[in-house]
Amino acid sequence: MLLNGFLIDANLAGASLKSSRIENADFSDANLKDVDFSDANLKYVKFHNSIINENTKLPPKWFQIWKIHNTNVKNQKFNNIDLSNTNLDDIDFTNGSLANTNLNGAKLWNAKLCGVNLSNADLRNTEIFATDFTDINFKNALVDNMALYKNIGVSRSLKLELESRGAKFLQD
């Protein structure tokens, strides 16, 4: 089990982490070539600028997260997928779509969400901090216990609407 591990710049090439519980770990800039993450619990893991190869074994959900962390996702569509319990800090989703996406429990700190379609998304228990809310579409999104802090572009009417649906605006 690895909780809150900082493995920034680590060389884990060839490591077997099969069926491991790895939560809140930061693999930024790490060498993950030939690493076996099969059946691993990778809740809230960061993969920014990490290196994988065709022999790296990542469960499909976590391979998708690796791609999100390591490619330009601006204007991209990530509809109808499971991004629950993931760390999406600092990701630029500007003008993209996360419609019908499960983001339950996700962390979106400093994410760029300007113009993003979040219609019908599951945002329950999500943390959205220091984000620009300009032109975000929250139509029919589930927002119970969504925690919001230091966001900009939140109109009074949007704040009241989200609060009435269960979102929590934390004090500055």
C-alpha positions as CSV (number, residue, x, y, z in Angstrom):
1,M,0.0,0.0,0.0
2,L,1.3,3.5,-0.9
3,L,-0.6,6.5,0.4
4,N,0.3,10.1,-0.3
5,G,3.6,9.0,-2.0
6,F,5.8,11.6,-3.8
7,L,7.4,9.6,-6.6
8,I,8.3,12.7,-8.7
9,D,11.1,11.9,-11.1
10,A,11.3,8.3,-9.8
11,N,12.6,5.5,-12.0
12,L,10.1,2.7,-11.5
13,A,10.9,1.0,-14.8
14,G,9.9,-2.7,-14.7
15,A,8.3,-2.5,-11.2
16,S,5.3,-4.8,-10.4
17,L,2.6,-2.8,-8.6
18,K,0.0,-5.3,-9.6
19,S,-3.1,-5.3,-7.3
20,S,-1.5,-2.5,-5.2
21,R,-3.4,0.2,-3.3
22,I,-1.8,3.4,-4.4
23,E,-3.7,6.5,-3.4
24,N,-2.8,10.2,-3.7
25,A,0.6,9.3,-5.2
26,D,2.4,11.7,-7.5
27,F,4.2,10.0,-10.4
28,S,4.9,13.3,-12.2
29,D,8.0,13.0,-14.4
30,A,8.5,9.4,-13.4
31,N,9.7,6.6,-15.6
32,L,6.9,4.1,-15.7
33,K,8.1,2.0,-18.6
34,D,7.2,-1.7,-18.2
35,V,5.4,-1.1,-14.9
36,D,2.6,-3.5,-14.1
37,F,-0.4,-1.6,-12.6
38,S,-2.8,-4.4,-13.3
39,D,-5.8,-4.4,-10.9
40,A,-4.2,-1.6,-8.9
41,N,-6.3,0.9,-7.0
42,L,-4.9,4.3,-8.3
43,K,-7.3,6.7,-6.6
44,Y,-6.2,10.3,-7.0
45,V,-2.9,9.4,-8.7
46,K,-1.1,12.1,-10.7
47,F,0.7,11.1,-13.9
48,H,1.8,14.5,-15.2
49,N,4.7,14.2,-17.7
50,S,5.3,10.6,-16.7
51,I,6.7,8.2,-19.3
52,I,5.0,4.9,-20.2
53,N,5.5,2.4,-23.1
54,E,3.6,-0.3,-24.8
55,N,4.6,-2.7,-22.0
56,T,3.2,-0.5,-19.2
57,K,0.1,-2.2,-17.9
58,L,-2.5,0.3,-16.8
59,P,-6.2,-0.5,-16.3
60,P,-8.3,1.2,-19.0
61,K,-9.6,4.0,-16.7
62,W,-6.2,4.9,-15.5
63,F,-4.7,4.8,-19.0
64,Q,-7.3,7.4,-19.9
65,I,-6.2,9.5,-16.9
66,W,-2.6,9.1,-18.0
67,K,-3.6,10.4,-21.5
68,I,-5.5,13.3,-19.9
69,H,-2.5,14.3,-17.8
70,N,-0.1,14.0,-20.7
71,T,-1.8,15.4,-23.8
72,N,-3.5,18.6,-24.7
73,V,-7.2,18.0,-23.9
74,K,-8.4,21.5,-24.6
75,N,-11.5,21.4,-26.8
76,Q,-11.7,17.6,-26.4
77,K,-14.8,15.5,-25.5
78,F,-14.7,13.0,-22.6
79,N,-18.4,12.2,-22.6
80,N,-19.9,9.1,-20.9
81,I,-16.7,7.9,-19.2
82,D,-15.7,7.1,-15.6
83,L,-13.4,9.8,-14.1
84,S,-14.6,9.2,-10.5
85,N,-12.1,9.5,-7.7
86,T,-9.4,11.0,-10.0
87,N,-7.0,13.9,-9.7
88,L,-7.6,16.3,-12.5
89,D,-5.8,19.2,-11.0
90,D,-4.3,21.7,-13.4
91,I,-5.9,20.1,-16.5
92,D,-7.1,22.5,-19.2
93,F,-10.5,21.2,-20.4
94,T,-11.4,24.7,-21.9
95,N,-14.3,24.5,-24.3
96,G,-14.4,20.7,-24.0
97,S,-17.2,18.4,-22.9
98,L,-17.6,16.1,-19.9
99,A,-21.3,15.5,-20.5
100,N,-22.7,12.4,-18.9
101,T,-19.3,11.8,-17.3
102,N,-18.9,10.3,-13.8
103,L,-16.7,12.8,-11.9
104,N,-18.0,11.7,-8.5
105,G,-15.3,12.4,-5.9
106,A,-12.9,13.9,-8.5
107,K,-10.5,16.7,-7.6
108,L,-10.4,19.6,-10.1
109,W,-8.1,22.2,-8.4
110,N,-6.9,24.9,-10.7
111,A,-8.5,23.1,-13.6
112,K,-9.5,25.2,-16.6
113,L,-13.2,24.6,-17.2
114,C,-14.2,27.8,-19.1
115,G,-16.9,26.9,-21.6
116,V,-17.0,23.2,-20.6
117,N,-20.2,21.2,-21.0
118,L,-20.9,19.4,-17.7
119,S,-24.5,18.6,-18.6
120,N,-25.8,15.4,-16.9
121,A,-22.4,14.8,-15.3
122,D,-22.1,13.3,-11.8
123,L,-20.3,15.9,-9.8
124,R,-21.3,14.7,-6.4
125,N,-18.5,14.9,-3.8
126,T,-16.3,16.7,-6.4
127,E,-13.8,19.4,-5.3
128,I,-13.5,22.4,-7.7
129,F,-11.1,25.0,-6.4
130,A,-9.6,28.1,-8.1
131,T,-11.4,27.6,-11.4
132,D,-13.1,29.9,-13.9
133,F,-16.8,29.2,-14.2
134,T,-17.4,31.3,-17.2
135,D,-19.8,29.6,-19.6
136,I,-19.9,26.2,-17.8
137,N,-23.0,24.2,-18.6
138,F,-24.3,22.5,-15.4
139,K,-27.7,21.5,-16.9
140,N,-29.0,18.4,-15.1
141,A,-25.6,17.7,-13.4
142,L,-25.7,16.0,-10.0
143,V,-24.0,18.4,-7.6
144,D,-24.7,17.1,-4.1
145,N,-21.8,17.8,-1.8
146,M,-19.8,19.4,-4.6
147,A,-17.3,21.6,-2.8
148,L,-16.5,24.9,-4.4
149,Y,-13.8,27.4,-3.2
150,K,-12.1,30.5,-4.7
151,N,-13.7,30.1,-8.1
152,I,-14.3,33.0,-10.4
153,G,-17.1,33.7,-12.9
154,V,-19.8,32.4,-10.6
155,S,-22.8,34.6,-10.9
156,R,-25.1,35.1,-8.0
157,S,-27.9,33.2,-9.9
158,L,-25.6,30.2,-10.6
159,K,-24.4,30.1,-7.0
160,L,-28.0,30.1,-5.8
161,E,-29.0,27.4,-8.3
162,L,-26.1,25.1,-7.4
163,E,-26.6,25.6,-3.7
164,S,-30.3,24.7,-4.1
165,R,-29.2,21.5,-5.8
166,G,-26.8,20.6,-2.9
167,A,-23.4,22.2,-3.8
168,K,-21.4,23.8,-1.0
169,F,-19.6,27.0,-1.4
170,L,-16.7,27.1,1.1
171,Q,-15.7,30.4,2.7
172,D,-12.6,32.3,1.3
